[in-house]
Amino acid sequence: MNEPLDNLYFNWLCAKVIQLENSTPSLKYDRLLRELHSTEYVWLIPGDDDRSEDGVELRWHFLQETGLGDDLSWEHLPCSAFEMLLAFSKRAEFATDVPYIEWFWEFIGNLGLKDFNDAADGWSRVPEILYIFIWRQYDYCGNGGICPVSSSTRDQTEVDVWYQFCDYLVDQNRLP
């Protein structure tokens, strides 16, 4: 992707998840969102390829919404963790009527990333947290992933993200 288009796209993604403009570093997440955007989402379980495709599809929505045309020459680039989480949050909204922005930040919190605002220390842990999520190194109940459950009858590392989310809804008593 060319640099100016990538910056426009990144800002467009950020605008989807940031509720208020705030210049206070302790309330901004630019650094975290950049880290998510520069981290490739790798799917390992059949079904999660759909999560990747949903993330890449955001690029088409960006081009349509901004009127920048139909050039998807960068469509072949891998899906980022940011794209996957945003697209998945939108699917979660559709399934539950909970606004996607709330799902996005809940997933960020479940990953243990909510405290990594622009003023935070300990940034050396962020790549490790993302590694655990991306490479499914979380535990049997999904702790370390985006949809941890209190107990499970199946290993969440072997369940595609959509079904992890379904288990999460049941566990949290949040069925629509």
N, CA, C and O atoms as a DFTB+ gen file, in Angstrom:
704 C
 N C O
     1  1       0.859      -1.163       0.000
     2  2       0.000       0.000       0.000
     3  2       0.907       1.227       0.000
     4  3       1.924       1.251       0.693
     5  1       0.539       2.244      -0.777
     6  2       1.388       3.430      -0.775
     7  2       1.176       4.209       0.524
     8  3       0.107       4.164       1.133
     9  1       2.215       4.914       0.922
    10  2       2.260       5.557       2.242
    11  2       1.107       6.532       2.499
    12  3       0.461       6.431       3.542
    13  1       0.823       7.474       1.586
    14  2      -0.283       8.401       1.873
    15  2      -1.629       7.676       2.008
    16  3      -2.425       8.008       2.887
    17  1      -1.883       6.695       1.147
    18  2      -3.129       5.947       1.225
    19  2      -3.189       5.140       2.514
    20  3      -4.244       5.046       3.141
    21  1      -2.065       4.557       2.911
    22  2      -2.025       3.793       4.147
    23  2      -2.322       4.687       5.348
    24  3      -3.040       4.277       6.260
    25  1      -1.783       5.892       5.358
    26  2      -2.057       6.826       6.461
    27  2      -3.529       7.233       6.489
    28  3      -4.141       7.290       7.556
    29  1      -4.089       7.511       5.328
    30  2      -5.517       7.841       5.262
    31  2      -6.363       6.673       5.767
    32  3      -7.323       6.856       6.515
    33  1      -5.984       5.476       5.342
    34  2      -6.718       4.282       5.757
    35  2      -6.596       4.051       7.262
    36  3      -7.588       3.750       7.927
    37  1      -5.398       4.188       7.793
    38  2      -5.196       4.024       9.229
    39  2      -6.043       5.041      10.006
    40  3      -6.690       4.684      10.990
    41  1      -6.041       6.294       9.569
    42  2      -6.841       7.316      10.245
    43  2      -8.336       7.000      10.155
    44  3      -9.089       7.250      11.097
    45  1      -8.752       6.452       9.024
    46  2     -10.152       6.052       8.848
    47  2     -10.504       4.936       9.831
    48  3     -11.564       4.964      10.456
    49  1      -9.607       3.953       9.966
    50  2      -9.839       2.872      10.932
    51  2      -9.922       3.439      12.348
    52  3     -10.820       3.083      13.111
    53  1      -8.990       4.318      12.695
    54  2      -8.979       4.916      14.034
    55  2     -10.271       5.666      14.314
    56  3     -10.812       5.582      15.417
    57  1     -10.764       6.390      13.337
    58  2     -11.992       7.155      13.516
    59  2     -13.177       6.247      13.827
    60  3     -14.156       6.686      14.430
    61  1     -13.091       5.004      13.424
    62  2     -14.177       4.050      13.689
    63  2     -14.210       3.604      15.151
    64  3     -15.258       3.190      15.645
    65  1     -13.072       3.685      15.847
    66  2     -13.011       3.146      17.213
    67  2     -12.726       4.182      18.297
    68  3     -12.882       3.886      19.482
    69  1     -12.317       5.370      17.924
    70  2     -12.053       6.420      18.905
    71  2     -13.308       7.275      19.015
    72  3     -13.802       7.799      18.016
    73  1     -13.817       7.411      20.231
    74  2     -15.067       8.147      20.427
    75  2     -14.862       9.652      20.492
    76  3     -15.649      10.406      19.919
    77  1     -13.831      10.095      21.172
    78  2     -13.620      11.524      21.358
    79  2     -12.185      11.902      21.014
    80  3     -11.250      11.138      21.254
    81  1     -12.032      13.085      20.451
    82  2     -10.686      13.616      20.278
    83  2     -10.199      14.033      21.654
    84  3     -10.905      14.729      22.385
    85  1      -9.014      13.617      22.001
    86  2      -8.475      13.962      23.312
    87  2      -6.973      14.090      23.182
    88  3      -6.310      13.204      22.642
    89  1      -6.448      15.171      23.667
    90  2      -5.005      15.389      23.568
    91  2      -4.266      14.897      24.805
    92  3      -3.040      14.987      24.863
    93  1      -4.980      14.386      25.781
    94  2      -4.339      13.866      26.981
    95  2      -3.762      12.492      26.673
    96  3      -4.521      11.569      26.378
    97  1      -2.432      12.322      26.732
    98  2      -1.825      11.044      26.352
    99  2      -2.378       9.844      27.123
   100  3      -2.420       8.735      26.590
   101  1      -2.801      10.056      28.367
   102  2      -3.302       8.930      29.144
   103  2      -4.660       8.443      28.640
   104  3      -5.143       7.395      29.068
   105  1      -5.266       9.192      27.742
   106  2      -6.567       8.797      27.213
   107  2      -6.527       8.495      25.721
   108  3      -7.566       8.224      25.119
   109  1      -5.352       8.537      25.121
   110  2      -5.213       8.270      23.695
   111  2      -4.600       6.894      23.483
   112  3      -3.859       6.391      24.329
   113  1      -4.917       6.299      22.351
   114  2      -4.452       4.953      22.032
   115  2      -3.807       4.876      20.651
   116  3      -3.808       3.812      20.032
   117  1      -3.262       5.978      20.163
   118  2      -2.646       5.982      18.837
   119  2      -1.557       4.922      18.721
   120  3      -1.494       4.193      17.731
   121  1      -0.717       4.842      19.716
   122  2       0.406       3.901      19.676
   123  2      -0.092       2.453      19.638
   124  3       0.429       1.633      18.881
   125  1      -1.095       2.145      20.451
   126  2      -1.652       0.793      20.453
   127  2      -2.300       0.474      19.113
   128  3      -2.102      -0.614      18.572
   129  1      -3.065       1.403      18.578
   130  2      -3.727       1.154      17.301
   131  2      -2.707       0.989      16.172
   132  3      -2.913       0.184      15.264
   133  1      -1.608       1.747      16.225
   134  2      -0.546       1.561      15.222
   135  2       0.087       0.175      15.347
   136  3       0.387      -0.475      14.346
   137  1       0.284      -0.264      16.588
   138  2       0.851      -1.600      16.815
   139  2      -0.097      -2.682      16.273
   140  3       0.344      -3.644      15.644
   141  1      -1.387      -2.512      16.522
   142  2      -2.372      -3.465      15.991
   143  2      -2.373      -3.452      14.469
   144  3      -2.489      -4.497      13.828
   145  1      -2.241      -2.258      13.897
   146  2      -2.271      -2.129      12.432
   147  2      -1.011      -2.702      11.783
   148  3      -1.052      -3.138      10.633
   149  1       0.083      -2.704      12.496
   150  2       1.330      -3.226      11.924
   151  2       1.546      -4.714      12.245
   152  3       2.556      -5.294      11.847
   153  1       0.601      -5.324      12.962
   154  2       0.698      -6.740      13.322
   155  2      -0.221      -7.543      12.422
   156  3      -1.423      -7.288      12.368
   157  1       0.333      -8.500      11.727
   158  2      -0.460      -9.334      10.828
   159  2      -1.353     -10.282      11.616
   160  3      -0.914     -10.931      12.565
   161  1      -2.618     -10.348      11.204
   162  2      -3.528     -11.350      11.757
   163  2      -3.353     -12.621      10.937
   164  3      -3.588     -12.629       9.728
   165  1      -2.943     -13.682      11.598
   166  2      -2.716     -14.965      10.935
   167  2      -3.812     -15.921      11.382
   168  3      -3.996     -16.143      12.579
   169  1      -4.525     -16.476      10.443
   170  2      -5.548     -17.439      10.831
   171  2      -4.959     -18.845      10.774
   172  3      -4.224     -19.195       9.851
   173  1      -5.300     -19.635      11.780
   174  2      -4.771     -20.993      11.905
   175  2      -5.865     -22.053      11.885
   176  3      -5.595     -23.220      11.600
   177  1      -7.089     -21.657      12.183
   178  2      -8.214     -22.577      12.293
   179  2      -9.179     -22.294      11.140
   180  3      -9.500     -21.135      10.878
   181  1      -9.645     -23.341      10.446
   182  2     -10.659     -23.098       9.411
   183  2     -11.841     -22.329      10.010
   184  3     -12.295     -22.615      11.118
   185  1     -12.312     -21.369       9.265
   186  2     -13.358     -20.467       9.740
   187  2     -12.775     -19.107      10.074
   188  3     -13.418     -18.079       9.859
   189  1     -11.556     -19.100      10.601
   190  2     -10.908     -17.825      10.897
   191  2     -10.403     -17.140       9.635
   192  3     -10.092     -15.950       9.659
   193  1     -10.320     -17.880       8.532
   194  2      -9.994     -17.245       7.263
   195  2     -11.077     -16.218       6.918
   196  3     -10.795     -15.207       6.274
   197  1     -12.321     -16.481       7.352
   198  2     -13.399     -15.516       7.146
   199  2     -13.145     -14.239       7.939
   200  3     -13.482     -13.149       7.477
   201  1     -12.558     -14.359       9.124
   202  2     -12.240     -13.177       9.922
   203  2     -11.201     -12.327       9.196
   204  3     -11.277     -11.099       9.193
   205  1     -10.236     -12.995       8.585
   206  2      -9.213     -12.298       7.823
   207  2      -9.827     -11.598       6.606
   208  3      -9.521     -10.440       6.320
   209  1     -10.693     -12.318       5.899
   210  2     -11.347     -11.729       4.722
   211  2     -12.222     -10.546       5.112
   212  3     -12.273      -9.547       4.394
   213  1     -12.914     -10.650       6.251
   214  2     -13.718      -9.521       6.729
   215  2     -12.843      -8.297       6.975
   216  3     -13.224      -7.173       6.646
   217  1     -11.668      -8.525       7.554
   218  2     -10.750      -7.423       7.811
   219  2     -10.274      -6.772       6.534
   220  3     -10.249      -5.545       6.434
   221  1      -9.898      -7.574       5.557
   222  2      -9.434      -7.048       4.273
   223  2     -10.569      -6.307       3.563
   224  3     -10.329      -5.327       2.858
   225  1     -11.792      -6.773       3.750
   226  2     -12.942      -6.121       3.112
   227  2     -13.137      -4.687       3.591
   228  3     -13.727      -3.871       2.884
   229  1     -12.644      -4.377       4.789
   230  2     -12.735      -2.993       5.273
   231  2     -12.057      -2.030       4.306
   232  3     -12.452      -0.868       4.214
   233  1     -11.053      -2.494       3.591
   234  2     -10.340      -1.643       2.638
   235  2     -11.280      -1.166       1.532
   236  3     -11.240      -0.008       1.117
   237  1     -12.122      -2.083       1.065
   238  2     -13.097      -1.736       0.036
   239  2     -14.074      -0.698       0.587
   240  3     -14.399       0.274      -0.096
   241  1     -14.546      -0.903       1.829
   242  2     -15.462       0.055       2.450
   243  2     -14.802       1.430       2.584
   244  3     -15.445       2.458       2.371
   245  1     -13.525       1.438       2.936
   246  2     -12.768       2.688       3.038
   247  2     -12.761       3.418       1.692
   248  3     -13.052       4.612       1.626
   249  1     -12.430       2.698       0.631
   250  2     -12.374       3.323      -0.689
   251  2     -13.738       3.848      -1.107
   252  3     -13.833       4.935      -1.677
   253  1     -14.787       3.096      -0.833
   254  2     -16.136       3.528      -1.198
   255  2     -16.575       4.735      -0.367
   256  3     -17.128       5.693      -0.907
   257  1     -16.332       4.691       0.927
   258  2     -16.764       5.759       1.826
   259  2     -16.018       7.058       1.565
   260  3     -16.592       8.140       1.691
   261  1     -14.752       6.960       1.205
   262  2     -13.951       8.164       0.985
   263  2     -13.983       8.641      -0.461
   264  3     -13.505       9.733      -0.767
   265  1     -14.542       7.831      -1.346
   266  2     -14.596       8.205      -2.752
   267  2     -13.249       8.148      -3.437
   268  3     -13.038       8.817      -4.449
   269  1     -12.339       7.364      -2.902
   270  2     -10.993       7.277      -3.479
   271  2     -10.904       6.249      -4.605
   272  3      -9.809       5.949      -5.080
   273  1     -12.023       5.718      -5.028
   274  2     -12.025       4.820      -6.172
   275  2     -12.148       3.363      -5.802
   276  3     -12.501       2.998      -4.681
   277  1     -11.845       2.552      -6.784
   278  2     -11.982       1.102      -6.630
   279  2     -10.639       0.384      -6.674
   280  3     -10.597      -0.834      -6.846
   281  1      -9.556       1.112      -6.523
   282  2      -8.233       0.500      -6.614
   283  2      -7.956      -0.374      -5.404
   284  3      -7.683       0.123      -4.312
   285  1      -8.030      -1.670      -5.610
   286  2      -7.721      -2.598      -4.522
   287  2      -6.404      -3.317      -4.809
   288  3      -6.272      -4.516      -4.560
   289  1      -5.438      -2.571      -5.333
   290  2      -4.139      -3.181      -5.618
   291  2      -3.470      -3.642      -4.336
   292  3      -2.541      -4.448      -4.389
   293  1      -3.909      -3.159      -3.199
   294  2      -3.352      -3.550      -1.905
   295  2      -4.219      -4.578      -1.205
   296  3      -4.008      -4.882      -0.030
   297  1      -5.194      -5.114      -1.925
   298  2      -6.101      -6.115      -1.370
   299  2      -5.368      -7.409      -1.011
   300  3      -5.801      -8.139      -0.119
   301  1      -4.281      -7.690      -1.686
   302  2      -3.513      -8.924      -1.445
   303  2      -2.662      -8.858      -0.176
   304  3      -2.159      -9.885       0.281
   305  1      -2.495      -7.662       0.399
   306  2      -1.708      -7.539       1.624
   307  2      -2.424      -8.263       2.762
   308  3      -3.654      -8.316       2.782
   309  1      -1.673      -8.816       3.702
   310  2      -2.320      -9.554       4.795
   311  2      -3.181      -8.656       5.682
   312  3      -2.949      -7.452       5.794
   313  1      -4.152      -9.260       6.291
   314  2      -5.043      -8.583       7.232
   315  2      -4.258      -8.233       8.488
   316  3      -3.451      -9.029       8.966
   317  1      -4.497      -7.041       9.020
   318  2      -3.846      -6.655      10.273
   319  2      -4.728      -7.054      11.452
   320  3      -5.924      -7.302      11.295
   321  1      -4.128      -7.109      12.618
   322  2      -4.895      -7.389      13.832
   323  2      -5.948      -6.311      14.051
   324  3      -7.048      -6.611      14.515
   325  1      -5.633      -5.071      13.728
   326  2      -6.588      -3.969      13.861
   327  2      -7.797      -4.214      12.960
   328  3      -8.943      -4.102      13.394
   329  1      -7.521      -4.552      11.690
   330  2      -8.613      -4.804      10.752
   331  2      -9.485      -5.972      11.220
   332  3     -10.713      -5.901      11.169
   333  1      -8.839      -7.044      11.673
   334  2      -9.594      -8.211      12.120
   335  2     -10.480      -7.855      13.300
   336  3     -11.660      -8.206      13.315
   337  1      -9.927      -7.159      14.295
   338  2     -10.694      -6.821      15.495
   339  2     -11.845      -5.867      15.183
   340  3     -12.934      -6.015      15.737
   341  1     -11.621      -4.903      14.310
   342  2     -12.688      -3.984      13.940
   343  2     -13.782      -4.710      13.164
   344  3     -14.965      -4.555      13.467
   345  1     -13.398      -5.491      12.177
   346  2     -14.390      -6.220      11.384
   347  2     -15.155      -7.222      12.255
   348  3     -16.367      -7.380      12.106
   349  1     -14.450      -7.891      13.156
   350  2     -15.118      -8.848      14.026
   351  2     -16.068      -8.136      14.991
   352  3     -17.137      -8.658      15.307
   353  1     -15.689      -6.967      15.450
   354  2     -16.553      -6.170      16.321
   355  2     -17.847      -5.804      15.603
   356  3     -18.921      -5.786      16.205
   357  1     -17.733      -5.515      14.312
   358  2     -18.930      -5.200      13.529
   359  2     -19.826      -6.438      13.399
   360  3     -21.050      -6.315      13.452
   361  1     -19.244      -7.614      13.233
   362  2     -20.040      -8.852      13.203
   363  2     -20.713      -9.086      14.552
   364  3     -21.872      -9.498      14.615
   365  1     -19.980      -8.819      15.626
   366  2     -20.529      -8.991      16.970
   367  2     -21.712      -8.041      17.180
   368  3     -22.715      -8.419      17.784
   369  1     -21.591      -6.814      16.682
   370  2     -22.697      -5.864      16.785
   371  2     -23.925      -6.399      16.072
   372  3     -25.031      -6.343      16.609
   373  1     -23.739      -6.912      14.874
   374  2     -24.849      -7.430      14.089
   375  2     -25.554      -8.571      14.823
   376  3     -26.778      -8.693      14.763
   377  1     -24.785      -9.394      15.509
   378  2     -25.339     -10.553      16.211
   379  2     -25.988     -10.196      17.544
   380  3     -26.834     -10.942      18.036
   381  1     -25.604      -9.065      18.136
   382  2     -26.048      -8.767      19.503
   383  2     -26.729      -7.416      19.675
   384  3     -27.369      -7.197      20.703
   385  1     -26.623      -6.526      18.741
   386  2     -27.117      -5.153      18.856
   387  2     -26.322      -4.313      19.850
   388  3     -26.728      -3.196      20.169
   389  1     -25.202      -4.826      20.346
   390  2     -24.279      -4.031      21.153
   391  2     -23.395      -3.284      20.153
   392  3     -22.852      -3.913      19.245
   393  1     -23.235      -1.972      20.288
   394  2     -22.445      -1.218      19.309
   395  2     -21.028      -1.786      19.136
   396  3     -20.373      -2.176      20.102
   397  1     -20.585      -1.821      17.893
   398  2     -19.284      -2.422      17.581
   399  2     -18.147      -1.756      18.341
   400  3     -17.179      -2.420      18.713
   401  1     -18.254      -0.450      18.574
   402  2     -17.170       0.233      19.292
   403  2     -17.034      -0.328      20.713
   404  3     -15.924      -0.425      21.235
   405  1     -18.149      -0.692      21.335
   406  2     -18.093      -1.308      22.656
   407  2     -17.448      -2.685      22.579
   408  3     -16.646      -3.052      23.438
   409  1     -17.802      -3.447      21.546
   410  2     -17.174      -4.762      21.386
   411  2     -15.673      -4.616      21.159
   412  3     -14.877      -5.348      21.748
   413  1     -15.291      -3.673      20.309
   414  2     -13.870      -3.492      20.014
   415  2     -13.092      -3.268      21.304
   416  3     -12.086      -3.936      21.542
   417  1     -13.543      -2.340      22.135
   418  2     -12.802      -2.027      23.360
   419  2     -12.925      -3.142      24.394
   420  3     -12.031      -3.313      25.223
   421  1     -14.008      -3.897      24.358
   422  2     -14.103      -5.060      25.246
   423  2     -13.079      -6.115      24.838
   424  3     -12.424      -6.713      25.692
   425  1     -12.944      -6.343      23.537
   426  2     -11.938      -7.304      23.065
   427  2     -10.524      -6.830      23.418
   428  3      -9.679      -7.633      23.812
   429  1     -10.275      -5.545      23.277
   430  2      -8.976      -4.976      23.663
   431  2      -8.741      -5.216      25.153
   432  3      -7.642      -5.598      25.557
   433  1      -9.761      -4.997      25.960
   434  2      -9.655      -5.250      27.397
   435  2      -9.418      -6.716      27.704
   436  3      -8.610      -7.047      28.572
   437  1     -10.117      -7.603      26.998
   438  2      -9.934      -9.040      27.211
   439  2      -8.521      -9.488      26.861
   440  3      -7.998     -10.430      27.455
   441  1      -7.912      -8.820      25.908
   442  2      -6.523      -9.134      25.552
   443  2      -5.533      -8.600      26.591
   444  3      -4.364      -8.983      26.599
   445  1      -6.007      -7.723      27.455
   446  2      -5.118      -7.113      28.442
   447  2      -4.386      -5.903      27.893
   448  3      -3.322      -5.537      28.391
   449  1      -4.959      -5.276      26.857
   450  2      -4.304      -4.147      26.203
   451  2      -4.915      -2.791      26.555
   452  3      -4.390      -1.759      26.136
   453  1      -5.988      -2.771      27.296
   454  2      -6.697      -1.524      27.573
   455  2      -5.837      -0.518      28.341
   456  3      -6.033       0.690      28.208
   457  1      -4.893      -1.002      29.136
   458  2      -4.037      -0.097      29.908
   459  2      -2.887       0.484      29.090
   460  3      -2.141       1.325      29.592
   461  1      -2.731       0.051      27.836
   462  2      -1.617       0.518      27.024
   463  2      -2.016       1.725      26.186
   464  3      -2.044       1.680      24.957
   465  1      -2.325       2.811      26.904
   466  2      -2.582       4.070      26.221
   467  2      -1.235       4.718      25.904
   468  3      -0.181       4.159      26.210
   469  1      -1.277       5.887      25.295
   470  2      -0.042       6.533      24.846
   471  2       0.891       6.942      25.975
   472  3       2.078       7.163      25.735
   473  1       0.387       7.047      27.199
   474  2       1.217       7.438      28.333
   475  2       1.705       6.248      29.156
   476  3       2.422       6.426      30.141
   477  1       1.323       5.053      28.761
   478  2       1.623       3.859      29.568
   479  2       3.081       3.430      29.454
   480  3       3.769       3.717      28.474
   481  1       3.516       2.738      30.484
   482  2       4.823       2.082      30.482
   483  2       4.603       0.601      30.172
   484  3       3.466       0.137      30.088
   485  1       5.682      -0.119      30.006
   486  2       5.587      -1.564      29.822
   487  2       5.251      -2.008      28.419
   488  3       4.748      -3.113      28.215
   489  1       5.529      -1.147      27.443
   490  2       5.175      -1.456      26.061
   491  2       5.868      -2.701      25.521
   492  3       5.426      -3.268      24.522
   493  1       6.937      -3.130      26.162
   494  2       7.627      -4.332      25.684
   495  2       6.727      -5.561      25.791
   496  3       6.997      -6.575      25.147
   497  1       5.667      -5.489      26.590
   498  2       4.735      -6.609      26.745
   499  2       3.723      -6.705      25.609
   500  3       3.170      -7.779      25.374
   501  1       3.473      -5.617      24.907
   502  2       2.430      -5.597      23.877
   503  2       2.687      -6.617      22.771
   504  3       1.770      -7.365      22.433
   505  1       3.890      -6.689      22.188
   506  2       4.113      -7.712      21.159
   507  2       3.888      -9.136      21.680
   508  3       3.398      -9.995      20.946
   509  1       4.239      -9.383      22.927
   510  2       4.018     -10.707      23.515
   511  2       2.518     -11.000      23.638
   512  3       2.075     -12.110      23.343
   513  1       1.753     -10.021      24.066
   514  2       0.301     -10.187      24.188
   515  2      -0.301     -10.476      22.819
   516  3      -1.143     -11.364      22.678
   517  1       0.130      -9.732      21.820
   518  2      -0.387      -9.948      20.464
   519  2       0.050     -11.301      19.915
   520  3      -0.713     -11.960      19.208
   521  1       1.260     -11.713      20.232
   522  2       1.748     -13.026      19.812
   523  2       0.854     -14.128      20.388
   524  3       0.473     -15.054      19.672
   525  1       0.523     -14.032      21.665
   526  2      -0.337     -15.027      22.324
   527  2      -1.696     -15.094      21.628
   528  3      -2.226     -16.180      21.395
   529  1      -2.254     -13.934      21.297
   530  2      -3.541     -13.883      20.607
   531  2      -3.435     -14.445      19.192
   532  3      -4.189     -15.346      18.824
   533  1      -2.512     -13.923      18.408
   534  2      -2.401     -14.303      17.002
   535  2      -2.073     -15.789      16.836
   536  3      -2.667     -16.464      15.995
   537  1      -1.148     -16.292      17.621
   538  2      -0.692     -17.673      17.465
   539  2      -1.401     -18.644      18.396
   540  3      -0.957     -19.777      18.583
   541  1      -2.532     -18.179      18.993
   542  2      -3.395     -19.036      19.812
   543  2      -2.626     -19.728      20.934
   544  3      -2.770     -20.929      21.159
   545  1      -1.822     -18.956      21.617
   546  2      -1.059     -19.474      22.744
   547  2      -1.781     -19.244      24.066
   548  3      -1.207     -19.429      25.139
   549  1      -3.051     -18.838      23.977
   550  2      -3.825     -18.612      25.187
   551  2      -4.234     -19.946      25.791
   552  3      -3.967     -20.998      25.211
   553  1      -4.877     -19.909      26.946
   554  2      -5.173     -21.157      27.643
   555  2      -6.473     -21.808      27.146
   556  3      -7.171     -21.262      26.291
   557  1      -6.766     -22.940      27.683
   558  2      -7.904     -23.788      27.325
   559  2      -9.217     -23.004      27.323
   560  3     -10.068     -23.221      26.461
   561  1      -9.381     -22.097      28.284
   562  2     -10.606     -21.302      28.403
   563  2     -10.550     -19.994      27.622
   564  3     -11.487     -19.199      27.684
   565  1      -9.480     -19.766      26.900
   566  2      -9.372     -18.579      26.061
   567  2      -8.767     -17.369      26.734
   568  3      -8.753     -16.290      26.142
   569  1      -8.262     -17.506      27.961
   570  2      -7.599     -16.384      28.621
   571  2      -6.333     -16.040      27.849
   572  3      -5.447     -16.876      27.669
   573  1      -6.269     -14.798      27.399
   574  2      -5.194     -14.352      26.523
   575  2      -5.717     -14.099      25.118
   576  3      -5.009     -13.553      24.272
   577  1      -6.966     -14.499      24.872
   578  2      -7.633     -14.242      23.600
   579  2      -8.683     -13.159      23.769
   580  3      -8.729     -12.492      24.802
   581  1      -9.526     -12.981      22.763
   582  2     -10.519     -11.915      22.834
   583  2     -11.825     -12.344      23.482
   584  3     -12.645     -11.496      23.833
   585  1     -12.036     -13.660      23.648
   586  2     -13.304     -14.155      24.195
   587  2     -13.080     -15.209      25.275
   588  3     -13.481     -16.359      25.097
   589  1     -12.454     -14.847      26.383
   590  2     -12.227     -15.836      27.439
   591  2     -13.537     -16.229      28.124
   592  3     -14.452     -15.416      28.260
   593  1     -13.607     -17.477      28.547
   594  2     -14.781     -17.970      29.274
   595  2     -14.332     -18.507      30.627
   596  3     -13.171     -18.875      30.805
   597  1     -15.255     -18.548      31.570
   598  2     -14.897     -18.995      32.923
   599  2     -14.621     -20.485      32.971
   600  3     -13.776     -20.937      33.744
   601  1     -15.326     -21.253      32.153
   602  2     -15.054     -22.688      32.031
   603  2     -15.492     -23.113      30.643
   604  3     -16.332     -22.466      30.019
   605  1     -14.921     -24.199      30.170
   606  2     -15.230     -24.628      28.812
   607  2     -15.179     -26.142      28.708
   608  3     -14.408     -26.808      29.399
   609  1     -16.008     -26.661      27.838
   610  2     -15.978     -28.097      27.562
   611  2     -15.099     -28.398      26.361
   612  3     -14.899     -29.559      26.005
   613  1     -14.571     -27.344      25.734
   614  2     -13.684     -27.542      24.579
   615  2     -12.532     -26.548      24.638
   616  3     -12.661     -25.441      25.161
   617  1     -11.429     -26.969      24.096
   618  2     -10.211     -26.163      24.078
   619  2     -10.415     -24.980      23.137
   620  3     -10.533     -25.161      21.925
   621  1     -10.455     -23.779      23.687
   622  2     -10.709     -22.579      22.893
   623  2      -9.609     -22.302      21.867
   624  3      -9.837     -21.567      20.905
   625  1      -8.428     -22.876      22.059
   626  2      -7.361     -22.679      21.071
   627  2      -7.647     -23.457      19.790
   628  3      -7.007     -23.227      18.764
   629  1      -8.605     -24.375      19.850
   630  2      -8.944     -25.190      18.679
   631  2     -10.305     -24.844      18.092
   632  3     -10.811     -25.553      17.222
   633  1     -10.892     -23.758      18.570
   634  2     -12.219     -23.326      18.133
   635  2     -12.071     -22.023      17.362
   636  3     -11.353     -21.126      17.802
   637  1     -12.745     -21.902      16.209
   638  2     -12.620     -20.648      15.469
   639  2     -13.211     -19.497      16.278
   640  3     -14.039     -19.702      17.166
   641  1     -12.774     -18.301      15.957
   642  2     -13.094     -17.124      16.754
   643  2     -14.601     -16.904      16.863
   644  3     -15.080     -16.484      17.916
   645  1     -15.352     -17.175      15.808
   646  2     -16.796     -16.966      15.879
   647  2     -17.416     -17.850      16.967
   648  3     -18.249     -17.383      17.743
   649  1     -17.016     -19.110      17.025
   650  2     -17.576     -20.006      18.039
   651  2     -17.027     -19.702      19.430
   652  3     -17.698     -19.960      20.429
   653  1     -15.821     -19.159      19.504
   654  2     -15.339     -18.654      20.786
   655  2     -16.262     -17.529      21.261
   656  3     -16.630     -17.462      22.433
   657  1     -16.620     -16.661      20.338
   658  2     -17.513     -15.556      20.666
   659  2     -18.875     -16.077      21.138
   660  3     -19.435     -15.555      22.103
   661  1     -19.399     -17.083      20.478
   662  2     -20.681     -17.674      20.892
   663  2     -20.570     -18.243      22.301
   664  3     -21.467     -18.043      23.120
   665  1     -19.484     -18.949      22.592
   666  2     -19.260     -19.466      23.949
   667  2     -19.156     -18.315      24.944
   668  3     -19.655     -18.410      26.066
   669  1     -18.512     -17.237      24.534
   670  2     -18.342     -16.055      25.381
   671  2     -19.699     -15.438      25.723
   672  3     -19.943     -15.063      26.870
   673  1     -20.574     -15.335      24.729
   674  2     -21.906     -14.787      24.969
   675  2     -22.674     -15.631      25.984
   676  3     -23.330     -15.093      26.877
   677  1     -22.590     -16.949      25.845
   678  2     -23.262     -17.845      26.788
   679  2     -22.652     -17.672      28.177
   680  3     -23.372     -17.549      29.168
   681  1     -21.335     -17.663      28.242
   682  2     -20.627     -17.542      29.518
   683  2     -20.971     -16.234      30.239
   684  3     -21.083     -16.201      31.464
   685  1     -21.133     -15.187      29.481
   686  2     -21.412     -13.858      30.027
   687  2     -22.913     -13.585      30.182
   688  3     -23.308     -12.487      30.575
   689  1     -23.749     -14.587      29.872
   690  2     -25.215     -14.409      29.891
   691  2     -25.647     -13.202      29.063
   692  3     -26.452     -12.382      29.504
   693  1     -25.091     -13.110      27.843
   694  2     -25.353     -11.954      26.984
   695  2     -25.996     -12.356      25.684
   696  3     -25.831     -11.670      24.675
   697  1     -26.720     -13.441      25.681
   698  2     -27.392     -13.841      24.446
   699  2     -28.490     -12.830      24.121
   700  3     -29.211     -12.369      25.006
   701  1     -28.603     -12.497      22.836
   702  2     -29.625     -11.514      22.450
   703  2     -31.033     -12.059      22.643
   704  3     -32.009     -11.360      22.366
